[in-house]
Amino acid sequence: MTDLFGSREAAVPLAERMRPRALEEVVGQAHLLGTQGVLRRAIDSGELPSMILWGPPGTGKTTLARLLAQVPGYRWSSFSAVLAGVRDVRRVAEEAAQQRTLHELRTLLFIDEVHRFNKAQQDALLPHVEAGTIVLVGATTENPSFEVNRALLSRCHVFVLERLAAEELRALAQRALADGERGLAASGLELRDEALERLIVLADGDARQLLNALETLALLLPADQAGRRRAGPRELARLKGRLFLAGDRAGEEHFNLVSALHKSVRGSDPDATLYWLARMLEAGDDPLYVARRLVRMASEDVGLADPAALMLAVAAKEAVHFLGLPEGALALAEAAVYMALAPKSNSLDASYGRARRVAQETGSLPVPLHLRNAPTRLMRDLGYGRDYRYPHDYPGRWVAADYFPDEMRARRLYEPVAAGREARLWAQHVERIRSARAAQRGPAEEA
């Protein structure tokens, strides 16, 4: 390639041009492709199992599948799970059977985004994988234990591809910059060390994103009189809006980030809380979704130990709705850090769980007559509301009364914890009420 902007090969994206053509060119995934890697041993033996390649974008799933097809005795076939149907599966299976009979070739079927295969498509594929007519290589960014049915998954090896490390991305970038045939050497692009390191951070383990960024720099930067396109931190800043931290609003990484944020709040670590919050927002998560999660955390992990946490979380949600991003991010940060620093109580979560179980066990027991509302004459004549004692009419604005259905004993569902306001106020008050109620009903009636 002599002219980055004029040759036919240059019209092919850099990431595609630089795709490894042999296993020796693959950067990363040493746990699979190193001399003792399980997949490397399978390649060397010539016996490939059906497999699912699971990993983040830009880690080499498609590249690896294409290289597997170079193993002697195999032929390549592929389609996308988004576009294919049961008819396509049957067609490939028929061709695979013919190739195995006539030419002793096994068909390696690559299915990109295999997690999008529906049940009917997976069922159609299953007998051919089981019989060995097809060697399935599925690629997915989603957890296959959730997205691939158990029968098909049990007949496949799952190989996990990891994000590329900084030194691996650095090697890829240097290779692309130096390559005069497939890379960017002819463009004259040069990266200062600080710009390259920043680019590696922004690429976030994604080789495709790294190469796309390099190609964009080569296209955007003007050349000097010597034909060099020099990129420093200032030039790299032009790409900031085109690069995003890894995130997936619907996939596993999204829920991993949510889990990390929640556990950091629960663990009272404000620094980690801020980090994971920033990760979610910078990855493009809906700020209102983040706000809803904070509201949940306020009730689940802070609860009555500090009721202000829930009010602050709801206020943060309203602020985000009113302001949007980036201004609303500070309201989310305020709520998240407040909850991380607040005393913790999971009594509401545990107590409501007990209440749900009791409600499910006891069924639809009728509301006692004295607790029923009586807005009409007929309902009053039927006894609705009769003998109800209004607590405000009694000393201390409390009266010992039964509030459970007549057919069941009172249950201890709410159990306060010794934290914050819950320890100082609610626990003492609850115990006074329960002691008085037990004295009226008798200890044998309290469950």
Secondary structure as UniProt FT lines:
FT   TURN            4..6
FT   HELIX           9..11
FT   HELIX           14..17
FT   HELIX           23..25
FT   HELIX           30..33
FT   TURN            35..36
FT   HELIX           38..45
FT   STRAND          51..54
FT   TURN            57..58
FT   HELIX           61..68
FT   TURN            69..70
FT   TURN            72..73
FT   STRAND          74..80
FT   TURN            81..83
FT   HELIX           86..103
FT   STRAND          106..112
FT   HELIX           114..116
FT   HELIX           119..131
FT   STRAND          134..140
FT   HELIX           144..147
FT   HELIX           150..153
FT   TURN            154..155
FT   STRAND          157..160
FT   HELIX           166..178
FT   HELIX           185..187
FT   STRAND          189..191
FT   HELIX           193..203
FT   TURN            204..205
FT   HELIX           207..220
FT   TURN            225..226
FT   STRAND          229..231
FT   HELIX           233..236
FT   HELIX           237..242
FT   HELIX           252..266
FT   TURN            267..268
FT   HELIX           270..282
FT   TURN            283..284
FT   HELIX           287..297
FT   HELIX           298..302
FT   HELIX           303..305
FT   HELIX           308..323
FT   TURN            325..328
FT   HELIX           329..341
FT   HELIX           347..362
FT   HELIX           369..371
FT   HELIX           377..381
FT   TURN            382..387
FT   HELIX           391..393
FT   HELIX           395..397
FT   TURN            406..407
FT   HELIX           420..421
FT   HELIX           422..426
FT   HELIX           427..441
FT   HELIX           443..445
//
